[in-house]
Amino acid sequence: MRTRTTLITSLLALAGVGIAGCGSSKAPGIQTAPSGGATQAAITPTTATSTTATTPTVTTPKPPSPLSKKPVITVPKTAAPTKLVIKDLVKGTGPAAKLGQTVTVNYVGVLYKNGKEFDSSWSRGQPTSFPLSNGGLIPGWVQGIPGMKVGGRRELIIPANLAYGKKGSGSTIPPNSPLVFVVDLLSVS
């Protein structure tokens, strides 16, 4: 009987150590509950918190758009053309401009004779919008912008008769002056 008592005492001692090793009854997921006069450890399920490792996002910087900087115009050294010259410097990928639409552009205009700048939306710090139609624009623009796609940059070398003609324009554009424009098409509507 003594062996049996020693065995029971030893088992209870081990159970006590096991319970003590589990922490207090206030530990998450562990409860002690009486069962038939003996103390037992009961494990209650808890909601596990999952942590998902996030992969850092690596962004490759985009190169600056060719339309983000004011263009530099180099006037040809040859005689001024007698017909409108259209040259796409950057081909756009958006919708094409059509007569009658409103276009928003950035532009620089220089005299063909000496390359002197006489007008620029860049200098004013904002693009300009206007209807692409006869009457409000010089004929060189009305003929030179249609077909240009949004996102494009186009050079227009405009003979005097399609610019301001015999009258010129104020003190900045002398009579009979051919002009060179570089136009960036930003939007159409």
N, C-alpha and C positions, 0 to 999 in steps of 0.2 A: 504494500500500500504506500509505503514511503517512496518507492520508485515512481509510483503513479502520481503522487503529489508533487514530487520533484519535476516530473515530466510536465505536468500541468502548469506548475509555476514557471518553468523554463519557457513553455509555449506562450504564456501570458506576457512574460518579460520580452520575448522576441516580438510579440504583437505590439507591445508598447513602444519598443524601439522603432518598429516599422511605422507606427502611427506618428511618432515624434519625428521621424525622418521625413515624413510627408508634409510637415508643417502644421500650422494651425488650421482649425476648421474654417477660417476666413480666407484661406488661400484659394484662388480661383480653381474651380474644378474638383476640389477635394472637400469631402464632408465626412464627419465622423458620426456614426449613428449607432445607438445601442441595438443589440440584437440578441435576445435571449440572455440578457445579463452580461454579455461580453461586449466589449467595444470592437467595432469593425470599421475599417476604412472603406468608404464607398466613393467611387470616382463618378462624378457627374460630367456629362459631355459639355463642352464649352464651344462657342463659335470661334473658330480659328480666324485670325486676321491674316489675310494674304497680302503680301507685298509684291508688287510686280516691278521688276527692275525696268527702268525706262532707258531706252537707248537715246543718247544725245543726238539731236538733229544737227546735221552738218549742212550748212547752206553755202553753196558755191556762189560767190558774188558774180553778178552779171556785169559784163563789160558795159561801159557807158554807151548809150544809144548814139548813133551818128547824128541824130537830130537834137542832142542835148547841148550842143555848143554852136555858137554863131559861126557860120561858114566864112571862109576867107575867099574872096573872089579874085581870080587872076584873069585879067582882060587879055584876050589874044592880041598878038602884035601885028596881025594882018589887018587889012582894010575891013571896015564894018560891013556886015552882010546886008543885002538888000531884001532878004526874006527872013522870016522868023526861024530861028534855030532853037530846037528843043533837045535837051540832053538830060536824061535821067542819071543823076549822080548816085542816088540810092533808090532802089526799086521798092516801092511800098507793097504791103501784103493785104491791106484792107480794101474797103470798097472804093471804086473808082469815082472820081468827081464827074458830074454831068452838068451841062448848061441848065440854069434855073435853080440849082441847089444852092444852099448856103454853105460856104466853105470857111474853115478856120485855118489860118496859116501863120507861120513866122516867115519873114522875108528880109532880104537885104537888096538894095538897089544901088548900082554905081553907074557913073557915066562911062560909056565905051571909050571915049576919047582919052581919058586920063586915069580911070579907075577910082575917081573920087566918089565916096559914099554920099548920097543925097537923101536917103530914107532907109529906115530899118525898124521893124517891130521889135527887134532885139534891144535896140537902144531905149525903147519905151518900157521895156521890161515885161511885155505881155503880147500874146498873139492877137491878131485881128480877125474879125469875121465879116463877111459880106456876101451878097448874092452874086453868083457867077453868071452875069448877064450883061448885055450891051447897055451902054448909057452911063453906068457908074464906074466902069473900069476902062483902062486903055485896051484897045483891040488886041494887043500882044498877049495880055493876060486872058482875055476871053477865048482866044484861040489856043493859047499855050497850056492852060491848066486842065481842061477836060481830058479825061482818060488817065490822069495821074491818080495813083492809088494812095490811100491814107497810109502814112508811115514813110512816104517817099520824099525825096529831095530832088528838085528839078532846076536846072539852069535854063533860063530863057534869055537869048540874045535877040533883042527887039530892035528892028530898024526904026528910024525916026517916024516914018509914016504910020507905024502901028503903035507908036508911043505918044508923045505930045506934039508931034509934027512941027509946023512952021511957027507956032506960038510959043512952044516951050512951056515951062511951068514955073512961074515966079522967078526968083533970082537963083534957084538951085539947079534948074534944068534949062540950059540955053536952047533957043530954037534949033530945029533940025538935029537933035541929039539922039543917036542910037543909045540904047540902055542895056545893061546886063542885070538880071535879077537871079537870085537863088531863092527858091520858094520851098518851104517844108509844109506838106499837107498834113495837118493834125486831125481834122475831122470833116465829115460832110453830113448834111441833114436836109 
